[in-house]
Every structure is written in structure tokens, then in C-alpha cells.
Amino acid sequence: MRKLLLILLCLPLLFTTCKKEDDEPTTTTTITTTTACGNVDLIDNGVSLQYNQIADSLIGVSCGINVGVSDNAVSIYLRSYSSVTLMAEWQLTATINDYSGTWTLNQPYYWSEQNLYYVFLAFSTMSPNDAHVWYDSIQHPKNGSITITNIDYTNHLIDGYLSFTGYSPELLPAKQISCSFSDVPF
């Protein structure tokens, strides 16, 4: 009788343990998908904005990233999504074209009036009603810099940082934008 009672007491423990093991893979999957899009730290007028990719069971993971690299140009497009509504919240665009030949790692590129290279930096925010507010570095005065610190051609990853004062065509107050990024896929 004691053995039967012991077995009946231990049986619920077995099922409780199995249930906890089923919950763990979801946490591991979330960690993996978070690092798939790299690390992006964006500061908008001193306020840190979170970078979110879309992680949805229907559409999978979308980083909102488009990076192009060639001998004399780099183009980076980053878009962050709301983790609640899956709608775009902000986007950052950066382009370097070096007309003198090939561009160089760890060299800051600035807007050049001598047309040695072209730098375009822009930031926009989106609201739930899809209103876009655009800020860029080529409104007067032209400004900003971008530095690419590493390109891993084997794993297709890029690192760097940029900063600029963004001016809005709608004549809204200027924004100070800075961003560092690492392990961003291309």
C-alpha cells in the first residue's frame, strides 16, 4: 500500500517537469532571432530608440535591413518595427559614394563641396496613421559623417557609425541623430 501511495504522489511531479521543458525552446528561439539582425544603437535628440525587427509566426523574421557594398559605394537602410503593431516606427538611410576610386575602412566620410565623395544621411519617423516625418543631412547646411569600421565579406556583416543634424523640409526643429551598428547583415 505504501508503494502505491508513493507512486501516486510522484506521478504528478513527472508531468509538471515535462511541461516546464516544453516552454524552454521558445525562449531560445527568441534569443536567436534577436541577434540575426545585428546590433543597432540609434540616438534621436539624446533619446535612445530601440531597434526591433519583425518576429511573427506568419511572416518569420524581417530585419528591415538592406545593405549594398561595392568598390566605391556603401548604402545602408535600417527600419525598426513596433513589437506590438508590426508597423514601421523609424528608418535610417546612409549612403557613401567615393568618386575618387575605392573607399577606405575607418575613414570618416563627410559631405564634400569638391565632389570627391557624396554622403547622404536621413532619418524618418512613422506614426500609426502612416504619416512620415523626414530629416536629412543635405538640407542647408549640408553636414554629417559616416565611418565604416569593418566589413566581413565571408559572413556578410558590416559595422560602423554615423552622426548628423537632420533638417526637415516641413521646417520642423532640427534633430541630432547618431547611430552605431555592428554585425548588420548584407
Summary of the structure (lengths in Angstrom):
residues: 186
radius of gyration: 23.4
end to end distance: 67.1
largest distance: 94.5
contacts: 499
relative contact order: 0.16
helix: 18%
strand: 47%
